[in-house]
């Protein structure tokens, strides 16, 4: 009898312990499930946040100088929205967004300077994929060469307080499948005024209008009497002005190119009449041809001479490095062909790109043009007509 009672008590105790164990196991399993759910939600939320859903920062924001453009520049269905965002007097960005059911998603951005105008350039009509054969992607634009559709941005650089210059830099951007990339840039309007008494101390101020990189990197300045030699300050003062106006034509031919036609004038101030009179002028035409190698519209190609070349981050920069002899370069812009070439004597600078994609400035005498072979060598040309005398 005692043994039966003891066995019954022992079974009840073991039963309670077993039930308690099951409860603890269930609680632990529940805790694991909760933790797993939180982790999954956290990972999902992080990935979702990385999609960068936002409202385009420049759309309709005229108060901050933002402008926008609707354009179909990617192979995805529907149009994209390009907007501008100005962060300082000399810096700004272009942002590309795609519109979805959740709002706008940022695809990418590129540094652009203080853009005041955006426009679309269609060098080759896009072919729609709507109604394509089964299995093909539909409802979008067929992916073609990246130069087929471009965003043309005009940035205004006003240095009228200081170097007394204003310039409009036009830049074309393409979508390379991952991001916006710059494929062409040139100064399309400029006006610079300076005093010849600065020529010894202020020197290169007059040659700054065409410097796209320099304008973005830092504002120019006018020397004061503390930095200009007395001989320069006391020199006979003569005010001069150079003005350039450029028309741009995009040609989607067999070899796509951008043709520019510039009217350049060199003027001197007449005190008696208080006006500027043109003393020399010229018309310059340039052809920038598309290069798959450089992924850009280039003026020409060349090689660094056997003496090598000193590369400048921008004209007058203290940041320099050496380019090895024989290095291939793409010529993107020539000071000789700019309005400053109407006034100043050589040596002139070239804005070039090296095979690693880096841009810099070099003396034109350090670049040897390629031979007569090659489409770029034949199609890239400069024609000028000069009138008057300096």
Residue pairs with C-beta under 8 A, 6 or more apart in sequence:
51 105
52 105
52 106
53 100
53 102
53 103
53 104
53 105
54 97
54 103
54 104
54 105
54 106
55 103
55 104
56 68
56 81
56 83
56 95
56 97
56 104
57 66
57 83
57 85
57 95
58 64
58 66
58 67
58 68
58 83
58 84
58 85
58 95
59 66
59 68
59 81
59 83
60 66
60 68
64 85
64 86
65 84
65 86
65 114
65 116
66 83
66 84
66 85
66 86
67 83
67 84
67 115
67 116
67 117
67 118
68 81
68 82
68 83
68 84
68 118
69 81
69 82
69 83
69 118
69 119
69 120
69 151
70 79
70 80
70 81
70 82
71 79
71 80
71 81
71 82
71 120
71 149
71 151
72 78
72 79
72 80
72 126
72 141
72 149
73 80
73 82
73 96
73 120
73 149
73 150
73 151
73 174
73 175
74 80
74 98
74 107
74 141
74 175
75 137
75 140
75 141
75 142
75 143
76 98
76 140
76 141
77 139
77 140
78 98
78 99
78 139
78 140
79 99
80 96
80 97
80 98
80 99
80 107
81 96
81 97
81 98
81 99
81 104
82 94
82 95
82 96
82 97
82 118
82 151
83 94
83 95
83 97
84 92
84 93
84 94
84 95
84 112
84 115
84 118
84 153
85 92
85 93
85 94
85 95
85 109
86 92
86 114
86 115
87 93
88 114
89 114
89 158
89 219
90 113
90 114
90 157
90 215
90 216
90 218
90 219
91 111
91 113
91 114
91 216
92 111
92 112
92 113
92 114
92 115
92 155
93 109
93 110
93 111
93 112
94 109
94 110
94 112
94 115
94 118
94 151
94 153
94 173
94 180
95 106
95 108
95 109
96 106
96 107
96 108
96 109
96 175
96 180
97 104
97 105
97 106
97 107
98 104
98 105
98 107
99 105
107 179
108 178
108 179
108 180
109 180
110 173
110 179
110 180
110 181
110 182
111 216
112 153
112 155
112 171
112 173
113 153
113 155
113 157
113 169
113 171
113 215
113 216
114 155
114 156
114 157
115 153
115 154
115 155
116 154
116 155
116 156
117 153
117 154
118 151
118 152
118 153
118 154
119 151
119 152
120 149
120 150
120 151
120 152
121 149
121 150
121 151
121 152
121 172
121 250
122 148
122 149
123 147
123 148
123 149
123 150
123 250
123 251
123 252
123 256
124 144
124 145
124 147
124 148
124 149
124 252
124 256
126 141
126 142
126 144
126 148
126 149
127 141
127 142
127 144
128 140
128 141
128 142
129 136
129 137
129 138
129 139
129 140
129 141
129 142
130 138
130 139
131 138
132 138
143 177
145 256
146 174
146 175
146 176
146 177
146 181
146 183
146 295
147 174
147 183
147 256
147 290
147 297
148 252
149 174
149 175
150 172
150 173
150 174
150 183
150 250
151 172
151 173
151 174
151 180
152 170
152 171
152 172
152 173
153 170
153 171
153 172
153 173
154 168
154 169
154 170
154 188
155 168
155 169
155 170
155 171
156 166
156 167
156 168
157 165
157 166
157 167
157 168
157 169
157 215
158 166
159 165
159 166
159 167
159 215
159 219
159 220
160 166
162 219
162 220
162 221
162 222
163 192
163 194
163 205
163 208
163 219
163 220
163 221
163 222
164 192
164 193
164 194
164 222
165 190
165 191
165 192
165 193
165 208
165 209
165 220
166 189
166 190
166 191
166 192
167 187
167 189
167 190
167 191
167 209
167 210
167 215
168 187
168 188
168 189
168 190
169 185
169 186
169 187
169 188
169 212
169 215
170 185
170 186
170 187
170 188
170 248
171 182
171 184
171 185
172 182
172 183
172 184
172 185
172 258
172 297
173 180
173 181
173 182
173 183
174 180
174 181
174 183
175 181
176 295
181 295
182 296
183 295
183 296
183 297
184 258
184 288
184 296
184 297
184 332
185 212
185 332
185 333
186 212
186 246
186 248
186 260
186 288
186 333
187 209
187 210
187 212
187 244
187 246
187 338
188 245
188 246
188 248
188 260
189 244
189 245
189 246
190 209
190 210
190 242
190 243
190 244
190 339
191 209
191 241
191 242
191 243
191 244
192 206
192 208
192 209
192 241
192 242
193 239
193 240
193 241
194 202
194 205
194 206
194 239
194 240
195 237
195 238
195 239
195 240
196 235
196 236
196 237
196 238
196 239
196 240
197 232
197 233
197 234
197 235
197 236
197 237
197 238
198 205
198 222
198 223
198 228
198 232
199 206
199 232
199 235
200 228
200 229
200 231
200 232
200 235
201 223
201 227
201 228
201 229
201 232
201 233
202 222
202 223
202 228
202 232
204 315
204 316
205 220
205 222
205 223
206 240
206 242
206 340
206 343
206 344
207 315
207 335
207 340
207 344
208 214
208 215
208 220
208 315
209 242
209 244
209 338
209 339
209 340
210 333
210 335
210 338
210 339
210 340
211 314
211 315
212 333
212 351
213 313
213 314
213 351
213 359
213 361
214 220
214 314
214 315
214 316
214 317
217 313
217 314
217 317
225 233
238 268
238 269
239 268
239 269
239 276
240 266
240 267
240 268
240 269
240 343
241 266
241 267
241 268
241 269
241 276
242 264
242 265
242 266
242 267
242 339
242 340
242 342
242 343
243 264
243 265
243 267
243 339
244 262
244 263
244 264
244 265
244 338
244 339
245 262
245 263
246 260
246 261
246 262
246 263
247 260
247 261
247 262
248 258
248 259
248 260
249 258
249 259
249 260
249 261
250 256
250 258
251 257
251 258
251 259
255 289
255 290
255 375
255 379
256 289
256 290
256 297
257 287
257 288
257 289
257 290
257 297
257 379
258 287
258 288
258 297
259 285
259 286
259 287
259 288
260 285
260 286
260 288
261 283
261 284
261 285
262 283
262 284
262 285
262 286
262 337
262 339
263 281
263 283
264 281
264 282
264 283
264 284
264 338
264 339
264 342
265 278
265 280
265 281
265 339
265 342
266 278
266 279
266 280
266 281
266 339
266 342
266 343
266 388
266 390
267 276
267 277
267 278
267 279
268 276
268 277
268 279
269 275
269 276
269 277
270 276
270 277
278 388
279 388
279 389
279 390
280 342
280 343
280 386
280 387
280 388
280 389
280 390
281 342
281 386
281 387
281 388
282 342
282 384
282 385
282 386
282 387
283 384
283 385
284 337
284 382
284 383
284 384
285 381
285 382
285 383
285 384
286 299
286 337
286 380
286 381
286 382
287 299
287 379
287 380
287 381
288 297
288 298
288 299
288 380
289 297
289 298
289 375
289 376
289 379
289 380
290 296
290 297
291 297
291 298
291 301
291 330
291 376
293 330
294 330
294 353
296 330
296 332
296 353
298 330
298 331
298 332
298 353
298 376
298 380
299 331
299 332
299 333
299 334
299 380
300 330
300 331
300 369
300 370
300 376
300 377
300 380
301 328
301 329
301 330
301 331
301 369
301 370
301 374
301 376
301 377
302 328
302 329
302 331
302 352
302 367
302 368
302 369
302 370
303 326
303 327
303 328
303 329
303 367
303 368
303 370
304 323
304 324
304 325
304 326
304 327
304 329
304 362
304 366
304 367
304 368
305 325
305 365
305 366
305 367
305 368
306 325
306 326
307 325
307 366
308 322
308 323
308 324
308 325
308 366
309 322
309 323
309 362
309 363
309 366
309 367
310 320
310 321
310 322
310 323
310 362
310 363
310 366
311 320
311 321
311 322
311 323
311 360
311 361
311 362
312 319
312 320
312 349
312 360
312 361
312 362
313 319
313 320
313 360
313 361
314 361
315 349
315 361
321 360
323 329
323 354
323 360
323 362
323 366
327 354
327 355
328 354
328 355
329 352
329 353
329 354
329 362
329 367
330 352
330 353
331 350
331 351
331 352
331 367
332 351
332 352
332 353
332 359
333 350
333 351
334 341
334 348
334 350
334 351
334 364
334 382
335 341
335 348
335 349
335 350
335 364
336 346
336 348
336 364
337 382
337 384
341 348
342 386
342 390
343 390
346 364
346 365
347 363
347 364
347 365
348 363
348 364
349 361
349 362
349 363
349 364
350 361
350 362
350 363
350 364
350 367
351 359
351 360
351 361
352 359
352 360
352 361
352 362
352 367
353 359
354 360
369 377
370 376
370 377
371 377
372 378
